[in-house]
Amino acid sequence: MKYVIALSFFAFSTSLFAQEPSVLQMMNGKQMEVYQLNDSTFTNLQFRYDKNFFTRERLNNRLRRKEKDFFNSKLVSEKAATLPVVLREGTAEREEVYAVKSPEGERKFFYYYDEMVGNDLSMEAMHHFISGEADARVVSTGKGWFYAGLGIGAISGYAARQSIFVLAVPPLFALSANIPVIKIKEQYVRDKSHLNNLDYATGFESVTRSKNVREGLKGSAIGILIGLVTYTIVDNNR
C-alpha cells in the first residue's frame, strides 16, 4: 500500500513541476512563483510555493550584483542550484497583491485606481512604481550604510565611555540614511522605458531608503556594542 502512495505522490509532484508557475507580483515589489493558484473566491488567494524560493533568489541576486549583470536570469548561484524544492501551502491577502502573471504571460490585476480606498496612483503610474520597487530589491543592498554605521557606532561606543546617550546614535544614524539623493543608474533599470519616470524613481527610492535605514540601524547598533566592549576591556586593563 505504501508503494502505491509513494508512486502517487511522485506522479503528483512530477505533474506539478511539469507545469509552469504563475508569478505573484506584490505591492511591495516582491515577486514569487506559485503553483495551483486559487483566486476564485473573495477571500485570500491560496497557492502552493517553494519554501526555498526567496533564499534562492537572494543567492542569485548576490551573484548577479557581483558580476554587475543584475537581471541576467542565466546567472545562477551554485549554492542556489543545490537547494531542494520544498512545497508549502500559502495565502496572500488581495490588497497585498498587485497582479498575477500566468504562465502564458497574461496578467490579472488586483490593484485598481480608487482614491476612496487609498489607491491614489493610476494603473500606469502604479506599474512604474511597482517596477521601481522590484528593480531596487535586486540591485540595492544598503551595505554601504551598514559598514558606515559599524564604524561610527564603534567610535561612538568607545568614546562615550558607557554613557547612556550613546543609545541615541543608531536611530539618529539610521534616520540620516533618508537624506542623500538616490541615484538610479541606467544599468539598475530592467526595462529602459522606465528611465526618467518619476513614479518609477519613487518606487525605487522607497525600497532603497528602507534598506539603507535598516542596514544603518543594524550596523551602528553592532558597532556600539563593539565599541563598548572594547572600552570595557581597555579600561579594565589599565
N, C-alpha and C positions, 0 to 999 in steps of 0.2 A: 504494500500500500504506500509506504514512504517513498518508493521509487517512482510511483505514479505521480505523487505530489511534487517530487523534485523535478521530474520531467515537465510537469505542467507549469511549474514556476519558471523553469528555464525557457520554455516556449513563450510564456508571457513576457519575460524580460527581453528576449530576442525581438519579439514583435514590437515592444515598447521602444527600444533603441533603434529599430529599423525606421521608426517614424522620425521626421524632422521636428524639432521642438518649436513651440511658439516662443516669442520673446515679450516679456512684460517690461514695459517702459514706465518707470515710476516717476512720480512728480519731483523727486529729489535728484533725478538724473541717473539713478541706478538702473541697470538692465539685468534681467535674469531669464535664463532659458527654463521653460517649464513644459511638462508633458500632461496630457489628459486634462486640459484646462476646461473648467465648467463655469461659465458665466451666464448661465441660463436663468438664474434667479435674481432677485433684487437685494440679496444679502451679499456676504463676502464672496470674492472669487475663490474657487477651490482648484487645486492643482497638485501635481507631484513635481518635485525638484531634486536636484542633486545637492546633497549637503556640502559637498566639497567645491561647488561651483565658484563661490566668491574667493576661496583660498586659491583656486587655480587661476582665477582672473588676476589676483594680486601678484602672484608669482610671474605670470606672463607680462603684466604691465611693468613690473620691475625690470624684466629683461629688455622690453621694448624701450623703456626710458634710458637704460644703459646704452643701447645701440642707437639712440636718437631716431628710432623708427617707430613712433608712438602707436600707429594704427595698422601695423602690419600683422594681420591675423596668422600669418605663416610662421611668425617667430613664436615658438612655444618653448617654455622652460622645461628642461629635462625632469626636474622635480615635479612640476605640474603634471607632466605626462604620466607619472607613476601613481598619481593619486587615484584611488578606486572611486567608482561611481556608487554612491550610497543614497538611495531614494528615500525621501521623506514626504509626508503629507504637508501641504502648506495652504495658507489662506492669505488674502490681502483685501483690505477694505477698498471699495470702489473709489473713494476720494483720494486714495494714495496712488492710484494708477492713472497715468496719462493716456496710455494706449496699449493695445496688444497687437503685435505683428505676427500674422500667421506664417506658416512655412512657405506659403505661396506669395508672400510679400504684401498681402492686404492688411490694412490697419483698421482696427475698431477703436474709436476714441471714447474714453470715459470722461475726459475733461471737456467742458463746454463753457462758452462765454456767457457769464451771467453775473453782473455786478451785485445783484441782490444777495447772492450766496458767497461773495468774495472773490469770484473768478473774474478779475479785472482785465486780464490780458485777452486780446482776440486770439483766435485759433492760430493765426500765422505768427503772432508775437510769441505765443507760448511755445510754438515749435522751435523758434530761435532760442528762447530762454532754456528750454529743456536740453537742446543740443549743446548749449554752452556749459550747462551743468555736467552733462555726460562727458564732454571732452576734458573738462577740468579734473574729473575723477580719474582720468587716465594719466594726465601729464603733471598734475600738481601733487606735491608731497608735503610741503611745509617743513622739510628737514632743515633748511637754512635757518628757520626760526627756532627749531629745536636746539641746534648747536649754539646759536647765538644766546638763547635762553640758558643753556647749560653753562656757558662761560660767565654770563652776567650773574646768574644765580650763585655760582661757586664763589665769585669775587665778593658778592654781597653777603653771602652766608659767612664767609671768613671775616670780612671787615666789620660786620655787625656785632661780632663778639657775643653771640647768643641773645641779642636784643629781640624782643617780640615784634618790633617793627619790620623785621626782615620778612615777615609773613605777607606783607603788602606787595612785595616785589613780583611774585608770579602773576597775580591778577593785573597789576599795572603793566607789566611787560606784555602779557597776552593781549590786553586792550590796545597796546601800541601797534600790534600787527594789523589793525584796521586802518592805520594811517597811510602807508605807502600806496602809490598808484600801482595797480596790477597791469603789467604789460603782457599783452597777448600777441605772441609771435605767430607768423603765418604757419609755421610748422606745427603749432599747437592746435590748429583748426582742421578737423577731419574733412568737412565739407566747405570748400572755399567760398561758397555762396553766402556763408555767414560772416565773412570778413567785413569789418567796419559796421556791423549791425549792433545797435545799442542794446536790444533785448538779449542777443547772444552774449554780449560783453557782460551784461548784468548777471546772467546765469553763471557764466564762467567765474566772475569775481566773487559771487556769493559762496560757491564751493571752495574756491582758493582761499578766501579770507577765513572761512570756517576752519580749514585745515591749518592755516598759519596760526590762528588763535589757539587751537587745540595743542599743536606741537610746541608753540611758545610757552604755554602754561606747563606742559609736561616737562620740557627741558629746563625751565627756570626752577621748577619745584625740585627736580632731581639735583640740579646744580646747588641749590641752597642746602640740601641735605649733605652733599659732598663737602661744601664749604664749612658747615657747622661741625661735621665730624673731623675735618682736617684741623680746624681751630682748636677743638677739644683735645685732640692728640698732641698738637704742638704745645698748647697751654699746660697740659699735664706733665710734659717732659722738660719744662723749663727748670 
